[in-house]
Amino acid sequence: MGNMRNSLPFSISCATALVSSYSPRGDFGAWWTAGAVRADGTVVGLRQRIGEDVVYYGLLDPARLAVRVLGTATAVSGDCQPTTDVLVCRRIDASVAIWPLAES
């Protein structure tokens, strides 16, 4: 099936680069950006520990250097991409799952 990151029209870049374009105050540590900057100035952020099949997802706010955790995607291989409203991830069984990017 190939790598989902290569098959979707989104890019993943280092969260540090996003912050450095706004402010030299710091970075988002282990969080990395996925997708483009949203209309409100936030960007979807992902975090996964090595060897785990859980991806934490949230909104990174470079202006405030804050993270709003929205949820966890479980049993995923790490190949996740956001759309405007959802996070799409390949699961470890090769299926695809969708999680909402709305705040509760």
C-alpha positions as CSV (number, residue, x, y, z in Angstrom):
1,M,0.0,0.0,0.0
2,G,2.9,2.4,0.5
3,N,3.4,5.1,3.0
4,M,0.2,7.2,3.7
5,R,2.4,10.3,4.1
6,N,3.4,10.0,0.5
7,S,0.0,9.4,-0.9
8,L,-1.9,12.3,0.7
9,P,-1.5,16.0,-0.3
10,F,-0.3,17.1,3.2
11,S,3.1,17.7,4.6
12,I,4.6,17.0,7.9
13,S,7.2,19.3,9.2
14,C,9.0,20.0,12.5
15,A,7.0,22.0,15.0
16,T,10.1,23.9,15.9
17,A,10.2,25.5,12.5
18,L,6.6,26.6,12.8
19,V,7.3,28.3,16.1
20,S,10.5,29.9,15.0
21,S,8.7,31.7,12.2
22,Y,6.4,33.3,14.9
23,S,8.5,33.7,18.0
24,P,11.9,32.7,19.4
25,R,10.5,31.7,22.8
26,G,10.7,28.0,22.4
27,D,9.3,24.9,20.7
28,F,6.6,22.2,21.1
29,G,9.0,19.5,22.3
30,A,8.0,16.1,21.0
31,W,4.9,17.4,19.1
32,W,5.2,17.8,15.3
33,T,3.0,19.6,12.9
34,A,0.7,17.9,10.4
35,G,-1.0,19.9,7.7
36,A,-1.2,23.6,7.0
37,V,-1.8,26.5,9.4
38,R,-5.5,26.8,10.0
39,A,-7.6,30.0,9.7
40,D,-7.3,30.7,13.5
41,G,-3.5,30.5,13.4
42,T,-3.3,27.0,15.0
43,V,-1.9,23.9,13.3
44,V,-2.7,20.3,14.0
45,G,0.0,18.6,16.1
46,L,0.8,15.0,16.6
47,R,2.8,13.2,19.3
48,Q,3.7,9.5,19.5
49,R,6.2,7.7,21.7
50,I,8.6,5.3,20.0
51,G,7.3,1.8,20.2
52,E,3.7,2.8,21.1
53,D,0.6,2.5,18.9
54,V,-1.1,5.6,20.3
55,V,-1.0,9.1,18.7
56,Y,-2.0,12.1,20.7
57,Y,-3.4,14.9,18.5
58,G,-4.2,18.5,19.3
59,L,-3.9,22.1,18.1
60,L,-0.6,23.8,18.4
61,D,-0.9,27.6,19.0
62,P,2.4,29.3,18.1
63,A,1.2,32.7,19.2
64,R,0.7,31.5,22.8
65,L,3.1,28.6,22.6
66,A,0.3,26.3,23.8
67,V,-1.0,22.9,22.9
68,R,-4.7,22.0,23.2
69,V,-4.9,18.2,23.3
70,L,-8.0,17.0,21.4
71,G,-7.7,13.3,21.9
72,T,-5.8,10.0,21.2
73,A,-5.9,7.8,18.1
74,T,-5.3,4.2,19.2
75,A,-3.9,1.2,17.4
76,V,-2.3,3.3,14.7
77,S,0.9,2.8,12.8
78,G,1.8,6.5,13.0
79,D,0.8,7.4,9.5
80,C,-1.8,10.2,10.3
81,Q,-2.9,13.2,8.2
82,P,-5.4,15.9,9.1
83,T,-8.1,17.3,6.9
84,T,-10.1,20.4,7.9
85,D,-12.3,18.5,10.3
86,V,-10.8,15.1,10.9
87,L,-7.6,13.1,11.5
88,V,-7.1,10.1,9.2
89,C,-4.7,7.4,10.4
90,R,-3.6,4.0,9.1
91,R,-4.2,1.4,11.8
92,I,-1.7,-1.3,12.7
93,D,-4.1,-3.9,11.0
94,A,-3.8,-1.8,7.7
95,S,-7.3,-0.4,8.0
96,V,-8.0,3.4,8.1
97,A,-9.7,5.2,11.0
98,I,-11.0,8.7,11.4
99,W,-11.0,10.9,14.5
100,P,-12.7,14.3,14.8
101,L,-10.6,17.4,15.2
102,A,-13.4,19.3,17.0
103,E,-12.8,20.5,20.6
104,S,-15.2,18.9,23.1
